[in-house]
Amino acid sequence: MPIRSPYPDVEIPDASLFDFLFTGFGERAGAPALIDGASGASITFAELEGMVEKIAAGLAERGIGAGDVVALFAPNSPHWVAVFHGVLRANAVVTSVNSLYTPGELAHQLSDSGAKLVFTVSPFLDRATAAAAEVGLPAEAIVVLDDAEGHPSLRDLLAGTAEPPAQTVSGADTAVLPYSSGTTGRAKGVILTHRNLVANLCQIAAMGDVEADTKILAVLPFFHIYGMTVMMNQGLHRRATVVTMPRFDLPEFLRVISEYRVGRVYIAPPVAVALAKHPIVDQYDLSCIDVIFSGAAPLDAELGHAVAKRLGCTVLQGYGMTELSPVSHCMPDDRPDLDLNSCGFAIPNVVSKLVDPETGAELGPGGRGELWVKGPNVMSGYLNNPEATAITLDEEGFLHTGDVATVTEDGVFTIVDRVKELIKYKGYQVPPAELEALLLTHDQIADVAVIGVRDADGEEVPKAFVVRRENGTDLTADEVMAFVAQRIAPHKKVRVVEFIDQIPKSASGKILRKDLRAREAAAS
């Protein structure tokens, strides 16, 4: 049965993202919109708008216009934000690129999206130039945010005197083409319109207490939709100050929070592990933190409560995916009493279903099925991939998330696993996420991932890849298996353990199970 959000629908203006975010800064015009956490350099809202207009004008002079795609391949910085909105202001489309991509992966995205220009930074030039050459883009099509000989720069665009073009885009036009993480197959371009992005900002505004005096930490990458919408654009929408970091480094992360007195920190679960367990955390004054919000992967409640207790803050969790712009469910700021294993309620304007993946039957409270989501934040489809679009987006407009969820009578949703990642042990379903959450409570385990592998009899069994903590160097495989066996049903027991140095993860913090499966295949 369809389950509507318990929150009333919000009005969604028919506007471009630029018009929605950059209209009427008022008394916030001279306030810092963005602060570079490393250097302390700041850009006010008025200065940012001026930069965006200049960039749009410079792009128009270079022939970039309506429907053209521009790639943004760089780490987080205030300039990333200016270029992103400059491209949209020029009536063009941004395709945001994972800053860890190899030349081959970047070339695929440039080719698939049809990008005509690439913005990058000089440390990434070797990869950017190799990828551009592979797809036939000339050197002058690579623009650097800093400076590099032989390439136009952001400084050149900002020095121009031309006027920006007239705005021609509407809410129905494509705004961004982020690429899905590729944890199940090759990355696909996700078509998100201006209306999708505007809608999601209006929807999440009803759930959180983000105001003009809020400082938001943006350490998760802007190229990922979580960073793009929830940190970068929410900051602009709510006239809050966004403090940027180019990458996650725990001491620097803690320093930036402490020094800039950041009140709202968005993380992925691996950061929660560090905040709960690492001794260095006690060396910093983190009393400024009001809310830590976790997304991108399920957060275990025990881990979340450990962070909340250690830091004296509220820990919340949400759910989303690139195809949802990205948020569809979250715990509101005023409901910290909700089960922290849950991802809270559906946000305004969202209708959900739980569907049995084997029978197709719609389930109600108490059922366990694939989560389907419908709302104004749902993507238009996958770029150049009608087959994948048809599989994921049905005729009624419901997006089939591939995630298994439950829901209570009160409308509180909990993600329990991925449809395609469930391990089938002797006919029983074993959720890897449940085992991972349990193992992370072991005081000698720093990180863990679980996948299904075949045993000598061809049966699929759970295998745990375990990263020991520094004080856990003597931890054995038998001890790990015994820890699980004492706390869980027999069919869910971990039956194979391998100790590794690091769990492979995407930039947003999702476990790259495909890499672990490839490792397993290579070893067999």
C-alpha positions in Angstrom: 0.0 0.0 0.0 1.3 3.5 -0.7 2.6 5.3 2.3 2.5 9.1 2.2 4.8 11.3 4.2 3.3 12.4 7.5 4.4 15.9 6.7 2.3 18.2 4.6 3.4 18.9 1.0 5.5 21.9 0.4 5.2 24.3 -2.5 7.9 23.9 -5.1 8.5 27.1 -7.2 8.9 26.7 -10.9 12.3 28.2 -11.1 15.9 27.5 -12.2 18.2 26.5 -9.4 20.1 29.8 -9.9 17.0 32.0 -9.5 15.9 29.9 -6.5 19.2 30.2 -4.7 20.5 33.6 -5.7 17.4 35.8 -5.3 17.4 38.3 -2.4 20.3 37.8 -0.1 19.2 40.9 1.9 21.2 41.4 5.1 23.2 38.2 4.4 24.8 39.7 1.2 27.9 40.6 3.1 28.0 37.5 5.3 30.4 34.6 4.4 28.7 32.1 2.2 31.8 29.9 1.9 35.0 29.5 4.0 38.0 27.5 2.8 38.7 25.4 5.9 42.4 25.0 5.0 43.2 28.7 4.4 40.4 30.6 6.1 39.7 32.5 2.9 36.0 33.4 2.6 33.5 34.5 -0.1 30.4 36.5 0.8 27.0 35.8 -0.7 27.3 38.9 -2.8 30.8 38.1 -4.0 29.7 34.6 -4.9 26.9 35.9 -7.0 29.3 38.3 -8.8 31.7 35.4 -9.5 28.8 33.2 -10.8 27.7 36.0 -13.2 31.3 36.5 -14.4 31.9 32.8 -15.0 28.6 32.5 -16.9 29.6 35.4 -19.1 33.0 33.9 -19.8 31.5 30.5 -20.6 29.1 32.2 -23.1 32.0 33.9 -24.8 33.6 30.5 -25.2 30.4 29.1 -26.9 28.9 27.3 -24.0 25.2 27.6 -23.9 21.8 25.9 -23.4 22.1 22.2 -23.1 25.9 22.0 -23.3 27.6 19.9 -20.7 30.6 21.0 -18.6 32.5 18.6 -16.4 33.7 19.6 -13.0 36.7 17.4 -11.9 38.1 18.9 -8.7 38.1 18.6 -4.9 35.8 20.7 -2.7 36.6 24.4 -2.5 34.7 27.7 -2.6 35.7 27.9 -6.3 34.0 24.6 -7.0 30.7 26.2 -5.9 31.2 29.3 -8.0 32.0 27.3 -11.2 29.0 24.9 -10.6 26.5 27.7 -10.4 28.3 29.7 -13.1 27.7 26.8 -15.5 24.0 26.6 -14.6 23.8 30.4 -14.9 25.1 30.0 -18.5 22.1 27.8 -19.2 24.4 24.8 -19.4 24.6 21.4 -17.5 27.1 20.3 -14.9 28.4 16.7 -14.9 30.2 16.3 -11.6 33.2 13.9 -11.6 34.6 11.7 -8.9 37.9 13.3 -8.0 39.4 9.8 -7.5 38.6 8.7 -11.1 41.3 7.3 -13.3 41.8 8.7 -16.8 39.8 5.9 -18.3 36.9 6.4 -15.9 37.0 10.1 -16.5 37.1 9.6 -20.3 34.0 7.4 -20.1 32.1 10.1 -18.3 33.2 12.8 -20.6 32.2 10.7 -23.6 28.9 9.5 -22.2 27.8 12.9 -21.1 29.1 14.7 -24.2 31.1 17.2 -22.1 32.6 20.1 -24.1 34.7 21.6 -21.3 36.4 20.3 -18.2 37.2 22.4 -15.1 39.9 20.9 -12.9 42.9 21.7 -10.7 46.6 21.5 -11.6 47.2 18.4 -9.4 44.6 16.6 -11.5 45.9 17.8 -14.9 47.7 14.6 -15.8 44.5 12.6 -15.5 42.3 15.3 -17.1 44.6 15.8 -20.1 44.9 12.1 -20.7 41.1 11.7 -20.6 40.5 14.7 -22.7 42.9 13.5 -25.3 41.1 10.1 -25.4 37.8 11.7 -26.2 39.2 14.3 -28.6 39.0 17.5 -26.4 41.8 20.0 -27.0 44.0 21.5 -24.3 42.0 24.7 -24.3 38.9 22.8 -23.3 40.5 22.2 -19.9 40.1 25.1 -17.5 42.0 25.1 -14.3 40.7 26.6 -11.0 44.2 27.6 -10.0 46.9 28.2 -12.7 48.7 26.0 -15.2 50.7 26.9 -18.3 48.9 26.1 -21.5 45.4 26.1 -20.1 42.8 28.8 -19.5 42.0 29.5 -15.9 39.2 30.5 -13.7 41.1 33.8 -13.2 40.7 34.5 -16.9 36.9 34.0 -16.7 36.6 36.3 -13.7 38.7 39.0 -15.4 36.2 39.2 -18.3 34.0 42.2 -19.0 31.2 40.6 -20.9 27.6 40.4 -19.6 26.1 37.1 -18.7 23.6 35.6 -21.2 19.9 35.8 -20.7 18.5 32.9 -18.7 16.5 30.5 -20.8 16.3 27.4 -18.6 13.2 26.2 -16.9 12.5 23.8 -14.1 12.1 21.0 -16.5 15.6 21.4 -18.0 18.5 19.2 -17.0 20.7 20.8 -14.4 23.2 18.2 -13.4 24.4 14.8 -14.5 26.1 13.1 -11.5 27.1 9.6 -12.1 26.0 6.8 -9.8 28.6 5.2 -7.7 29.1 2.1 -9.9 28.8 -0.4 -7.0 26.6 -2.5 -9.3 28.0 -2.2 -12.8 29.4 0.8 -14.7 28.6 4.3 -13.5 25.5 5.7 -15.2 24.6 9.4 -15.7 21.6 10.4 -13.6 19.5 13.1 -15.2 18.4 15.6 -12.5 16.4 18.7 -13.5 16.4 22.1 -11.9 13.0 21.2 -10.5 14.4 18.0 -8.9 17.1 20.0 -7.1 14.8 22.9 -6.1 12.2 20.4 -4.9 14.7 18.5 -2.7 15.9 21.7 -1.1 12.3 22.7 -0.3 11.6 19.2 1.0 14.5 19.0 3.4 14.0 22.5 4.6 10.9 21.3 6.4 12.9 18.6 8.3 15.9 20.4 9.6 16.8 23.5 11.7 19.3 25.1 9.4 19.4 28.9 9.7 21.5 31.9 8.8 23.7 31.5 11.8 24.4 27.8 11.1 27.8 26.7 10.0 27.9 23.5 7.9 31.0 21.4 7.3 31.4 20.2 3.8 34.0 17.4 3.9 32.0 14.9 1.8 32.6 15.7 -1.9 30.5 18.1 -3.8 30.7 15.9 -6.9 28.5 13.4 -5.0 24.8 14.4 -4.8 24.9 14.2 -0.9 27.5 17.0 -0.8 26.0 18.9 -3.7 22.5 19.2 -2.3 22.7 18.7 1.4 25.8 20.7 2.1 26.5 23.1 -0.8 23.1 24.0 -2.0 21.3 23.7 1.3 23.8 26.2 2.8 23.0 28.7 0.0 19.3 28.1 0.3 19.2 28.6 4.1 21.8 31.5 3.9 24.1 29.5 6.2 27.9 29.4 6.0 29.5 26.4 4.4 33.1 25.5 5.5 34.8 23.4 2.8 37.4 20.7 3.0 39.1 19.1 0.0 39.3 15.6 1.5 38.8 13.8 4.8 41.8 13.8 7.2 40.8 13.2 10.8 43.1 15.7 12.5 42.3 18.4 10.0 38.6 17.5 10.2 38.6 18.0 13.9 40.7 21.2 13.7 38.4 22.8 11.2 35.3 22.0 13.3 36.9 23.3 16.4 38.5 26.4 14.9 35.5 27.6 12.9 33.0 26.5 15.5 31.0 24.3 13.1 27.6 23.4 14.4 26.3 21.0 11.8 28.4 18.1 10.4 27.3 15.8 7.7 29.1 12.5 7.5 29.1 8.9 6.3 29.3 6.0 8.7 33.1 5.5 8.5 33.6 8.9 10.0 31.3 8.0 12.8 33.5 5.0 13.6 36.5 7.4 14.0 34.5 9.9 16.1 33.3 7.1 18.4 36.6 5.2 18.8 39.7 7.3 17.9 41.6 8.7 20.9 42.6 11.9 19.0 39.1 13.2 19.2 39.5 14.1 22.8 42.3 16.6 21.9 39.8 19.0 20.3 37.0 21.2 21.6 34.0 20.0 19.7 31.4 21.5 22.0 30.2 23.6 19.1 28.6 20.6 17.3 24.8 20.6 17.6 23.9 17.9 15.0 25.8 15.2 13.3 23.8 13.8 10.4 24.8 10.5 8.8 23.9 9.4 5.3 25.2 7.5 2.2 25.1 4.1 4.0 23.2 2.7 7.1 24.5 3.9 10.5 24.3 1.4 13.4 22.3 2.9 16.3 24.9 1.7 18.9 27.6 3.5 17.0 25.5 6.6 16.6 24.7 6.7 20.3 28.4 6.3 21.1 29.2 9.4 19.0 26.3 11.4 20.6 27.4 10.5 24.1 31.1 11.3 23.4 30.5 14.6 21.8 27.3 15.7 23.6 25.4 16.3 20.4 22.4 15.0 18.5 23.0 12.2 15.9 20.5 11.8 13.1 20.3 9.6 10.0 18.7 9.9 6.6 18.3 7.9 3.4 18.7 8.8 -0.2 20.4 8.1 -3.5 21.7 10.0 -6.5 18.5 9.2 -8.3 16.5 10.9 -5.6 18.4 14.3 -5.7 19.2 12.7 -3.1 17.0 12.7 0.0 13.7 10.8 0.4 13.7 9.9 4.1 15.3 11.5 7.2 15.0 11.9 10.9 13.9 15.5 11.6 15.9 17.7 14.0 13.0 17.7 16.5 12.7 13.9 16.7 16.0 12.6 18.2 13.9 10.1 20.1 13.4 8.0 17.0 15.2 4.7 16.7 18.6 5.6 15.4 18.7 2.4 13.3 15.9 4.0 11.3 16.2 6.7 8.6 13.1 8.5 9.9 10.1 9.6 7.9 9.4 10.2 4.2 10.0 13.8 3.5 7.2 16.1 2.3 5.7 15.3 -1.2 7.1 11.8 -1.1 5.0 8.6 -1.4 6.7 5.2 -0.6 5.9 1.6 -1.1 7.4 -1.6 0.2 7.3 -4.4 -2.3 8.1 -8.0 -1.9 11.0 -8.5 -4.4 10.0 -12.1 -5.2 6.2 -11.9 -5.4 5.6 -8.2 -6.2 3.1 -7.9 -3.4 2.8 -4.6 -1.7 3.6 -4.8 2.1 2.5 -2.8 5.0 3.9 -2.2 8.5 5.8 -5.2 9.7 6.6 -6.3 6.1 10.1 -6.4 4.7 10.4 -5.3 1.1 12.1 -3.3 -1.6 11.6 0.5 -1.1 9.9 2.3 -4.0 9.8 6.1 -3.9 7.7 8.6 -5.9 8.0 12.4 -5.7 9.2 15.6 -7.4 12.8 14.8 -6.5 12.9 11.6 -8.5 15.2 11.7 -11.5 14.1 11.9 -15.1 16.1 8.7 -16.0 19.6 7.5 -16.9 21.4 9.3 -19.6 21.7 7.2 -22.9 20.4 4.2 -21.1 16.6 3.6 -21.6 17.0 -0.1 -20.5 18.4 0.8 -17.1 15.8 3.6 -16.8 12.9 1.2 -17.5 14.2 -1.3 -14.9 14.5 1.4 -12.2 11.7 3.8 -12.9 8.2 2.4 -13.5 5.2 3.8 -15.4 3.6 5.2 -12.2 6.7 7.2 -11.5 8.0 5.0 -8.6 11.8 4.6 -8.4 12.8 1.1 -7.4 15.6 1.8 -5.0 17.1 -1.7 -4.7 17.1 -1.3 -0.9 15.2 -3.5 1.5 13.3 -1.6 4.2 10.7 -1.9 6.9 8.2 0.6 8.2 6.3 1.1 11.5 2.7 2.0 11.9 3.9 5.6 12.5 5.7 5.7 9.2 9.3 5.3 10.4 11.4 3.6 7.8 14.5 1.4 8.4 16.8 0.3 5.7 17.9 -3.3 6.4 19.9 -4.2 3.3 20.3 -4.2 -0.5 18.1 -6.5 -2.6 21.2 -7.6 -4.6 23.5 -7.9 -1.6 21.4 -10.3 0.5 23.3 -13.5 1.2 21.2 -16.6 0.7 22.4 -19.2 3.2 20.5 -22.5 2.9 17.5 -20.6 1.8 17.7 -18.0 4.7 18.3 -14.3 3.9 21.4 -12.9 5.7 21.7 -9.1 5.5 25.4 -8.1 5.3 24.6 -4.7 6.9 23.3 -6.4 10.0 26.5 -8.3 10.5 28.6 -5.3 9.8 26.8 -3.2 12.4 27.3 -6.0 14.9 31.0 -6.4 14.2 31.6 -2.7 14.5 30.6 -2.9 18.2 33.7 -5.1 18.8 36.3 -2.9 20.6 39.1 -4.4 18.6 37.6 -3.9 15.1 38.1 -0.6 13.3 36.1 -1.4 10.2 34.4 -4.3 8.5 32.6 -5.4 5.3 30.6 -8.6 4.7 29.9 -10.3 1.4 28.7 -13.8 0.4 31.2 -16.3 -0.9 30.9 -19.9 -1.9 32.2 -22.6 0.4 33.6 -26.1 -0.6 30.0 -27.4 -1.0 29.0 -24.5 -3.2 26.8 -22.9 -0.5 26.8 -19.1 -0.2 28.2 -18.2 3.3 28.9 -14.8 5.0 32.6 -13.7 4.8 33.8 -10.8 6.9 36.7 -8.6 5.8 38.0 -7.1 9.1 40.3 -4.1 9.8 41.8 -4.5 13.2 42.2 -1.5 15.6 45.7 -0.6 16.6 45.0 -2.3 20.0 43.5 -5.4 18.3 46.5 -6.9 16.5 46.1 -10.2 18.2 42.4 -10.6 17.2 41.9 -13.9 15.5 39.4 -15.2 13.0 38.0 -17.6 15.5 37.4 -14.8 18.0 35.6 -12.8 15.3 33.3 -15.7 14.4 32.6 -16.5 18.1 31.7 -12.9 18.8 29.0 -13.0 16.1 27.8 -16.5 16.9 27.1 -15.5 20.5 24.8 -12.7 19.4 22.9 -13.7 16.3 20.8 -16.5 14.9 22.7 -19.5 13.7 22.0 -19.1 10.0 23.5 -15.6 10.1 26.9 -16.6 11.6 30.1 -15.4 9.9 31.8 -18.4 8.5 34.9 -17.0 6.9 37.1 -14.1 8.1 40.0 -12.3 6.3 42.0 -9.4 7.9 42.8 -6.6 5.6 44.3 -3.1 6.0 41.4 -1.1 4.6 37.8 -1.6 3.4 37.4 -0.3 -0.2 34.8 2.5 -0.2 33.5 5.1 -2.6 34.1 8.8 -1.9 30.6 9.0 -0.3 31.5 6.2 2.2 29.7 3.3 0.6 31.4 -0.1 0.8 32.6 -1.2 -2.7 31.5 -4.8 -2.4 32.3 -5.3 -6.1 36.0 -4.7 -5.2 35.9 -7.3 -2.5 34.2 -9.8 -4.8 36.9 -9.1 -7.4 39.5 -9.7 -4.7 37.8 -12.9 -3.8 37.6 -14.0 -7.5 41.3 -13.3 -8.0 42.3 -15.4 -5.0 40.2 -18.4 -6.0 
